[in-house]
Amino acid sequence: MFRCFTFLMIASTCLLLACNNGPQLKPQVSGKAGEVGIVMDKPNWEGELGAAFREVLAADFPFLNQREPMFTLFNIPSSAFNSIFQTHRNIILANISPDITVAQMVIQENVWAAPQIVVTLSGPDAPSVLECFIQQKAKLISSIEQAERNRVISNSKRYEEKRLRMLVNEAFGGSPYFPKNYSILRQEPDFIWIAYRNPNYDQCILVYTYPYIDNATSFSQKEMLRIRNQMLKKNIPGQLEGSYMTTAQIIDPGVSWIHYNHKDFAEMRGLWEVENDFMGGPFVSHSYLDTLQNRVLVLEAFVYAPRFDKRNYLRQAESILYSFQWVKDQEDKN
């Protein structure tokens, strides 16, 4: 009996020490995807500083067929910033005090919850914080975008539909990580269409290849659009006879080069539509040079949500593209 009591005392003490000194478990983040809570006193929120935050962070999300903000902002007065708001997924703190000598931006993760990002903009007065914000706005936007992206990638890997990655690996030498409930809609030797289909919306991933000539030709907007329209017409018919998916001409797609996770790719954003029908939506593609096969590998995400906002659906599907790894890199990390 004494031994049992002694063991329980030791176990209780160890547990207490672990709770006090060991790693602390953080609560799960709250809030909706794309939301950003901005902790700022009301006079500054309604003044020049708040106006600048809204102009930059709530600017139109690019290449959507309807107006939606890049982020959904809401203001939290400093006096109301308590434990209810501290678990929010994305927080920006405006720390204004005459005791602060130098304006700066500090980015932290998992301060009060996980997976969380907290950005603190500090300065002696509102004008100095505004100047710091303008100087650092690109980094701030990128950091919040990456935090949103990381959450999707983490869930995709945790709840992975592994057979899809294995299938795409075998066909193309690399693959993104697909979450549960994604399935194959079409598979050809040089083309795969994988989708999550919901009564209200579709989130789709396309994977296809085409021969590489040189950077100037193969990664030009003209060539990427030509191949895209060719692949879509061949593989994604519409509901009506003679209809098929293509690139909408109402807005010229944008192309830029991205460096991410030690890889470079050409990003193209634009709108899609169905020829001879009334369907459409946004798309984004990542085009990689496959040096082993001397070809271009294209990963594309597109969304169909005719009666709903599309920003979050596209951002989620696009995040799956960002999880792409060549087979060798997958093996190195597993």
C-alpha positions, 0 to 999 in steps of 0.5 A: 500500500505504501509503495502504491501511495509513493508511486502515485505521489511521484507520478503526480509530482512529475505530471505537475512539473511537466505541466509547469515546465514542459511544453505548453499545448496551445489551443486551436486557432479560431476565426475563418480563413482569410480573416485578420483581426487588427488590434488598434484603438478606435481613433487610429482605426478610423483615421489615416492609419486604419485607412491605410490598413484597409486600402492595402489588406482589403484590396481586391483579390486578384483575378476573380470574376467578382470583387472580394477583398484579399483579407477580411478585416475586423477591428479590435480595440486594445481594451477589448483584446482579451482571451476571446480574440487572442486565439484568432488565426491572424492578428496584427497588433498596432503597438503605439507608445512614446516609450518606443524609440524605433518603429519596427515590425515583428512577426511571431508564430503560435503566441496564444494559439496554434497555428497562429501568426501575430504581426506587431507593428510598433512605434512612438506614434501613429505616423511612424507605425504607418511608415513602417507598415507601408515599408513592410506591407509586401512582407506582411501580406506574404507572411499572412498568405503563407500562414493561411497556406501552411494550414491547408498544406498541414491538413492535406498531409495529415488527412492525405488521400495517399493513393492520389499522390502515388498515382500522380507521382507515377505519371509525372515524377512528382505530386502535391498532397491531396486531402481526403474526399478528392477523387479522379475525374479523368486520367489520360497519359499526359493529363489528370483531373482530380477534384473535390465536388460539393453540392455548392462548389467544385475545387479542381486540380489539373496536372499535365505536361508539354514538351520544353523548348526553351524558357523564352518559348515554353514559359511565355504567356502565349505558349502556356495559354495555347497549351492550356486551351488545347488541353482543356478543349480535349479533356474537359467537355461542357454539359452542352454538345460542342461546349468545352472549358477554355480561358476567358478573354475578358481579362488578360491572364497574369504571369509571374515567376515565384521562388518557393521551397527551393523551387522556381515556377511560373505562376499564371492567374486568370479566369476560365469559361465554358465555350457555348455555355454560361459557366466560369470562375478563377484559376491559377497554375504553377508551371515547372521545368522537368529537367529529367524529362525535358518537359514542362509540368503544369499544376492548375487549380480552378474553382466553380462556385456560381452562387458563392464567394470564391476567394477562400475556395481558390486559396485552399486549392492553390495551397494544395499546389504549393505542397508539390514535391518531386518524388526524390524530395518526398523520399528525402523527407519521409 
